[in-house]
Amino acid sequence: MKEISSPINELVINRINKKLLDERLLKGIKFKSITGEQWFRNYDNWYRITAFANPHKTPYTELKILFDNENELKSLLNNTLKIFYGIGMGETETLIIKWDLENTKYSEVIAVDAIDIFIKNFVQILRNLKYSHPNSEIIFRGVNDLFENLNKDDLFFSESKFENATHISFGNTIGNFEQQKEIFTIFQKNMKKGDQLLLGIHLNKFPEKTLSEYANNTLFKKLVLNSIKLEGELNWKYNKHDARVEAWFGDILAFQSKKYDLKKFLKFVKEFGLNPIKTFEHQEFAVVLLKKENQ
Ligand SMILES: C[S@@+](CC[C@H](N)C(=O)[O-])C[C@H]1O[C@@H](n2cnc3c(N)ncnc32)[C@H](O)[C@@H]1O
C-alpha cells in the first residue's frame, strides 16, 4: 500500500507502451473497427474537447449530478475502495475522493488508464487534494494498462481497510466499447459480492441533436483522424439499431459512442448479476449505481 506522496515510479504500474498500442491500432484497421483507447493517445485533443466552453458536456453534467446528490452519494460510496476505469481530465473522479477525505480523511484509490499521462496528472491532482485536506491519507495505485488486461491483484490492497470496492467509470467510457458484453464481462470478473458499480452514461433521448454535437465539432474530427493517423473525411451517422453515434472512415468504423435507454440498460445489467441501487438523471445524462449481490 503506497501513499500518494510516494515517488511516482512506485505508485504507477506501467504495462502498456507505444508499441503495444500501435499494434492494437493496426489490428483495428485490419478488422475495420478502432478500439476506444486509441482516441485518447493524442491526449491534448481530449483536454481541448473537454474544456468547458465546448459542447462536449458529459463530464460537466455528471459533475452537476454528483453535486446535486452529494449527501446521498457520499453515504452510498463511503467506506469502499474506489477503482476508476478511465481517468481523462479526472474531475468527477477527484470529487469522489474529496468526499472520502471530508468524511474520514482517508481514501483508497486505484486508477486504470491506457494513457499514462492521464494517470500521472491524476497523481498530481490527488497530491493537491491532500494539501487542501491536511492530515488526510490517500492510498494509491495507478495501473497504466487496458481494462481488458486487468487481473485481481491489480485491484486489491492487501492491507485495505475496506471489505468492498466501488468500481467507477464516468464520461460514458463504457459507450466506447463496440461490444457492450465485453466491458460488462470485465466488470463482472473484477467485482466480488457486495461490490458496487457507479457509471456515468449518455442517454439516447435526442439522437439528432447528439449526432450533430459530434459531427459539427471539428475537434472530434481531429480526435478521430489523429487516432487513426490518416487524413480525409469522416462520415458521421446515428446507428439507430445499436443507438450509437458512429464515424466512418471509408469502411472503417473509426469511432463509436453508444447512447443508452435507461430502462433497457437496467435490464441488460441484470444479466451480469448487477442490481440497480439508485439512478440519477439530468437532461440526457445519467449516473447509475449498481450492486453485485451474489458471487
Ligand atoms: C471518455 S474518456 C472519460 C474520462 C473520464 N472518466 C471523464 O469522465 O472525463 C475515457 C477514458 O478511458 C480511457 N480508456 C478508454 N478505453 C480504455 C481501455 N480499453 N483501457 C484503458 N483505458 C481506456 C481513455 O484513455 C480515457 O482516459
Ligand as a Chemical Component Dictionary entry (heavy atoms), coordinates in Angstrom:
data_LIG
# 
_chem_comp.id                   LIG 
_chem_comp.type                 NON-POLYMER 
_chem_comp.pdbx_formal_charge   0 
_chem_comp.three_letter_code    LIG 
# 
loop_
_chem_comp_atom.comp_id 
_chem_comp_atom.atom_id 
_chem_comp_atom.alt_atom_id 
_chem_comp_atom.type_symbol 
_chem_comp_atom.charge 
_chem_comp_atom.model_Cartn_x 
_chem_comp_atom.model_Cartn_y 
_chem_comp_atom.model_Cartn_z 
_chem_comp_atom.pdbx_ordinal 
LIG C1  C1  C 0  -14.373 9.091  -22.424 1  
LIG S1  S1  S 1  -12.890 9.277  -21.502 2  
LIG C2  C2  C 0  -13.574 9.561  -19.911 3  
LIG C3  C3  C 0  -12.577 10.107 -18.938 4  
LIG C4  C4  C 0  -13.120 10.477 -17.555 5  
LIG N1  N1  N 0  -13.629 9.330  -16.854 6  
LIG C5  C5  C 0  -14.176 11.558 -17.674 7  
LIG O1  O1  O 0  -15.325 11.306 -17.287 8  
LIG O2  O2  O -1 -13.859 12.646 -18.129 9  
LIG C6  C6  C 0  -12.295 7.594  -21.482 10 
LIG C7  C7  C 0  -11.011 7.346  -20.695 11 
LIG O3  O3  O 0  -10.792 5.936  -20.627 12 
LIG C8  C8  C 0  -9.503  5.581  -21.168 13 
LIG N2  N2  N 0  -9.723  4.325  -21.903 14 
LIG C9  C9  C 0  -10.583 4.123  -22.928 15 
LIG N3  N3  N 0  -10.588 2.831  -23.308 16 
LIG C10 C10 C 0  -9.706  2.195  -22.500 17 
LIG C11 C11 C 0  -9.293  0.831  -22.350 18 
LIG N4  N4  N 0  -9.788  -0.119 -23.146 19 
LIG N5  N5  N 0  -8.395  0.537  -21.387 20 
LIG C12 C12 C 0  -7.890  1.501  -20.581 21 
LIG N6  N6  N 0  -8.235  2.804  -20.660 22 
LIG C13 C13 C 0  -9.146  3.144  -21.602 23 
LIG C14 C14 C 0  -9.093  6.755  -22.035 24 
LIG O4  O4  O 0  -7.693  6.889  -22.125 25 
LIG C15 C15 C 0  -9.755  7.942  -21.321 26 
LIG O5  O5  O 0  -8.940  8.463  -20.311 27 
# 
loop_
_chem_comp_bond.comp_id 
_chem_comp_bond.atom_id_1 
_chem_comp_bond.atom_id_2 
_chem_comp_bond.value_order 
_chem_comp_bond.pdbx_ordinal 
LIG C1  S1  SING 1  
LIG S1  C2  SING 2  
LIG S1  C6  SING 3  
LIG C2  C3  SING 4  
LIG C3  C4  SING 5  
LIG C4  N1  SING 6  
LIG C4  C5  SING 7  
LIG C5  O1  DOUB 8  
LIG C5  O2  SING 9  
LIG C6  C7  SING 10 
LIG C7  O3  SING 11 
LIG C7  C15 SING 12 
LIG O3  C8  SING 13 
LIG C8  N2  SING 14 
LIG C8  C14 SING 15 
LIG N2  C9  SING 16 
LIG N2  C13 SING 17 
LIG C9  N3  DOUB 18 
LIG N3  C10 SING 19 
LIG C10 C11 SING 20 
LIG C10 C13 DOUB 21 
LIG C11 N4  SING 22 
LIG C11 N5  DOUB 23 
LIG N5  C12 SING 24 
LIG C12 N6  DOUB 25 
LIG N6  C13 SING 26 
LIG C14 O4  SING 27 
LIG C14 C15 SING 28 
LIG C15 O5  SING 29 
# 
